[in-house]
Amino acid sequence: MPFVYKFNQLLILPTIKEKENIMKEPLYNVSRQIKDLIDRNGGITLFELEQNLDASYNLIFLAIDSMVTRNEISLKRCGKDYFISNISAKGKLPVEDAYMNEFLCQDV
């Protein structure tokens, strides 16, 4: 591990791998919170998700993007909002996914 002397003190600097882990921890925590909310509710709109999380928009969007890329969640546009659900729920929907999303996201 690299080290530097400064004012007669030994400072230990984190390695690049340790810095990467530090940066990934908030993303992992927000992703876990999103998955928990989706599992509990069966699906959630982006607006509801933002209301339930205490995280920056950047972190929320990065977590959603990461999970969609890894095929962990499904993201569908519904009018002016987005609906987020589990990938496993897509096969269990009783009707077509597009119809279901329209039904769930209608303006009342």
N, C-alpha and C positions, 0 to 999 in steps of 0.2 A: 504494500500500500504506500503511495507517495506521501511524503511528509515535508513540511516547511518549518523552519525556525523563524519565529517572529516575536520580538520583544522578550527574548529569553524563554519563550514557551514553545512547546512542540505542538504544532497544529497538524492534525491528520485530515487530509483531504479525501473525500469520497471518490471512489473509482467511477468510471463511466457507467459500468453496470449498476452500481448502487444508485447513481443519479437517475438512471432509467427506471429502476424499481420505485424510487420516490415519486417520480412523475406518473407512474402507472397506478399507484395506489388510489388517488381520488377517482380516476376513471373506473377502476374496478369496483369501488364502493358505490358509485352512482349506478353503474350497470347492475349491480346486485339489487339495489333499491328498486330500479325499474322492473327487473324480473319479478321481484316480490309483489309489486303492485299489480303487474299483469297476471301473475298466478292467482292472486287473491280475488281480482275482479273479472278475470276471464278476458279482459281487454280494456283499453283505456284510451281516451283521446289525448292528443298532445297538450291541449289546454288543461285538462284535468291533471295530467302528469306534471306540468309546470307548477300547478297549484300545490301539489303534494310533496314536491322535492325542494329542499333548501340547497340549491346548487346553481351555478351560473348557467346561462343559456348555452354558452360554448361547451361546457362540460356535458350538459344534457344531450346536445346535438351530436357531440363526438361519441358519446356512449351509444346512442341510438344508431348512428352510422356504423359503428364497430359491430354491434350485435346483428344488424341487418346484413352486413357483409359476411358474417360468419353463419348466416342462416339460423340464428337463434330466435329472432322475432320477425313478424311481418308488419310492414308499414304500408298503409293504403290511404290515399287521399279521399276525403269525404266532404265535399263541398268546400267550405273555408277552413276546415280542420283536417287533421290526420288521425287515423285510428291505428293503434298499435296492439297487436295480439301475438300469442304464441304461434309458432310454425305448426305445432301439433294440432292446434285448434282448426287450422284450415281444412284438414281432412274430415273433421267431425261436424262441420257446419251442415245443417239439414238442407240448405239451399245453396245456390251458387254464391261464391264469395263476393262478386260484384253486387249482387242483389242484397246480400246480407249487410254489406257495408253501407249501401244506400239506406237500407231500413234503419240501421243503428244510428246513422248520422244525420237523419232528417232534422231540419229546423222545426222546432215545435212552436 
